[in-house]
Amino acid sequence: MADQPPPQDTPGGYPPQPGYPPQPGYPPEPGYPPAYPPQPGYPPQPGYPPGAAYPGSYPPPPPGYVPGYPPYPGYGQPMGYPPAGYVAMPRFAGFWIRLGAYLLDVVIVVIASFVAFFAGATLTLVSPALFLVWIVVCYVAGICYQPFMWWKYGATLGQRAVGVRVVRDQDGGPISGGTAVIRFIGMILEGVLMFIVFIGLLGYVWAAFEPRKRAWHDLMAGTVVIHTD
């Protein structure tokens, strides 16, 4: 049987095939052309509202956002960046601002010690033993000043004055009392080594070169000092 000739009342003789552009003279098929999510740098395709977000089409993260760094309190995910892992990188406090905070704390402790000493001197009129107890209490308070302030407030008075605070290096959360004590013991050890073999000075200066500005006592306690602004 001879092949039937193609219909002569249609352009080209055959109707359009699925998935192909419509031939001249044929109305477009439903759903053609296919709509795809807009690609970066291209206008949205028909069928998608302008500005809509689609998987795989997020804009590149702005400067200051790094992948894989855990979020810090106060450094939440930015608007319009739903993918997890992009968070604001805090500014780590360097050596000089930390030294300034430490010197302010020294001045505060010295002034408080003199005030406490002269305020307690009147206790000698009551009992010399009571005055000695007062001196011991003031001495213990001076020792506990730094770890207590790190634990309860995240910063000493000197650190708060320059706008820095101590947080956990792992996730930026507040440190515990045990971590504060370990950090303080690390500072004491660095001070002892500095006076014996001068190597302890390197522990403090280490914050000037370490990527996250951590001194040896920070590495020992798992802490980092960041700017609060």
C-alpha positions in Angstrom: 0.0 0.0 0.0 1.5 3.3 -1.0 2.3 5.8 1.7 -0.3 8.4 2.3 0.9 11.9 1.4 1.1 14.4 4.2 -2.0 16.5 4.7 -1.8 19.6 2.5 -3.8 21.8 4.8 -1.1 22.2 7.4 2.3 24.0 7.1 5.0 21.4 6.6 2.5 18.6 6.3 2.8 17.4 10.0 1.6 18.7 13.3 4.2 19.9 15.9 6.0 17.3 18.0 6.0 17.5 21.8 9.0 19.4 23.2 9.7 21.3 19.9 8.9 24.9 19.2 5.6 25.3 17.4 5.7 25.5 13.6 4.5 28.6 11.8 0.8 28.5 11.6 0.2 26.4 14.7 -0.8 27.9 18.1 1.7 27.3 20.9 1.2 24.2 23.0 0.2 24.6 26.6 3.3 24.9 28.8 5.7 26.0 26.0 8.2 27.6 26.3 9.3 25.8 29.5 9.9 28.1 32.4 13.2 27.9 34.2 14.5 29.6 37.4 16.4 32.8 36.6 20.1 32.4 36.5 22.5 34.9 38.0 22.9 37.9 35.7 19.8 37.0 33.6 16.3 38.4 33.7 13.5 36.2 35.1 11.9 33.8 32.6 8.2 34.0 31.8 6.1 32.4 34.5 8.3 33.4 37.4 7.7 36.6 39.5 10.6 39.1 39.4 12.9 38.9 42.4 11.8 35.4 43.5 14.4 33.2 45.1 15.1 29.8 43.7 17.4 27.0 44.8 20.9 27.4 43.5 20.4 31.0 42.4 21.4 32.9 45.6 23.6 35.9 45.0 27.2 35.6 46.1 27.8 36.4 49.8 29.0 39.9 50.5 32.5 40.6 52.0 32.5 39.6 55.7 30.7 36.3 55.3 32.6 33.2 55.4 31.4 29.6 54.9 31.6 27.1 57.7 32.1 29.6 60.6 29.6 28.9 63.4 27.3 31.9 64.3 28.1 34.2 67.1 25.5 35.9 69.3 24.6 39.1 67.6 25.9 37.9 64.3 22.8 36.2 62.8 22.3 35.1 59.2 21.7 38.0 56.8 18.4 38.7 55.2 18.1 37.0 51.9 20.7 34.4 52.6 18.9 31.3 53.7 21.7 28.8 53.1 23.3 27.8 56.4 27.0 28.4 57.0 27.1 32.1 55.9 27.4 34.3 59.0 29.0 37.5 59.8 32.6 37.1 60.8 33.3 39.0 64.0 36.3 41.4 64.3 38.9 39.9 66.4 40.6 42.2 68.9 44.4 42.6 68.3 47.3 42.8 70.6 47.4 46.6 71.1 43.8 47.1 72.1 44.0 44.2 74.4 47.1 45.6 76.0 45.3 48.9 76.5 42.4 47.1 78.2 44.8 45.3 80.5 46.6 48.5 81.5 43.2 50.1 82.3 42.4 47.1 84.5 45.7 47.4 86.3 45.0 51.1 87.1 41.4 50.2 88.3 42.7 47.4 90.5 45.5 49.6 92.0 43.1 52.5 92.8 40.6 50.1 94.3 43.3 48.5 96.4 44.4 51.8 97.8 40.9 52.9 98.6 40.1 49.5 100.3 43.4 49.7 102.3 42.8 53.2 103.7 39.1 52.4 104.2 40.0 49.3 106.2 42.7 51.1 108.2 40.1 52.2 110.6 39.6 48.6 111.6 43.0 48.6 113.4 41.2 50.8 116.0 38.9 47.9 116.6 41.2 44.9 116.1 44.5 44.4 114.3 43.4 40.9 113.4 40.2 42.2 111.8 42.3 44.5 109.7 44.5 41.5 108.5 41.3 39.7 107.5 40.2 42.7 105.5 43.5 42.8 103.7 43.2 39.1 102.8 39.6 39.7 101.5 40.8 42.6 99.3 43.7 40.5 98.0 41.4 37.6 97.1 39.0 40.0 95.4 41.8 41.4 93.3 42.8 38.0 92.2 39.2 37.0 91.3 38.4 40.3 89.5 39.3 39.2 86.0 37.9 35.6 85.9 34.7 36.7 87.7 34.1 39.6 85.2 34.9 37.3 82.2 32.4 34.7 83.5 29.5 37.0 84.5 29.8 39.9 82.0 32.2 38.6 79.3 34.6 41.5 79.8 36.5 43.3 82.6 35.9 47.1 83.1 39.0 47.8 81.0 37.8 45.6 78.2 34.3 47.1 78.3 35.9 50.6 78.1 37.7 49.7 74.8 34.8 47.7 73.4 36.0 44.1 73.5 34.8 40.9 75.1 35.9 37.3 75.7 33.8 34.6 74.1 34.2 30.9 73.3 36.2 30.3 70.2 34.1 27.4 69.1 30.7 29.1 68.8 31.1 32.7 70.2 29.0 32.0 73.3 29.7 33.3 76.8 32.4 31.4 78.7 31.9 29.4 81.8 33.4 30.0 85.2 35.8 27.1 84.7 36.9 28.4 81.3 37.5 31.8 82.9 39.7 30.3 85.6 41.7 28.3 83.1 42.2 31.5 81.0 43.4 33.4 84.1 45.8 30.5 85.1 47.2 30.7 81.6 47.9 34.4 82.0 49.6 33.8 85.4 51.8 31.1 83.8 52.8 33.4 81.0 53.7 36.1 83.5 55.8 33.6 85.5 57.6 32.4 82.4 58.2 36.0 81.3 60.0 36.8 84.5 62.0 33.5 84.5 63.0 32.9 80.9 61.2 35.7 79.0 59.4 33.2 76.9 56.2 34.1 78.5 56.2 37.4 76.7 55.8 35.5 73.5 52.5 34.1 74.8 51.1 37.6 75.0 52.6 38.9 71.8 51.2 35.8 70.0 47.9 37.6 69.7 49.6 40.0 67.2 50.3 37.3 64.7 47.7 34.5 65.2 44.9 34.5 62.6 42.2 34.9 65.3 44.3 37.1 67.5 44.6 34.5 70.2 47.3 34.6 72.9 48.5 31.4 74.5 46.0 31.7 77.4 43.2 31.9 74.7 44.5 28.7 73.1 44.7 27.1 76.4 41.1 28.0 77.4 39.5 27.9 74.0 38.5 31.6 74.0 38.8 34.5 71.6 38.5 38.3 72.1 36.2 40.1 69.7 35.0 43.7 69.2 31.5 44.4 70.5 30.7 47.1 68.0 
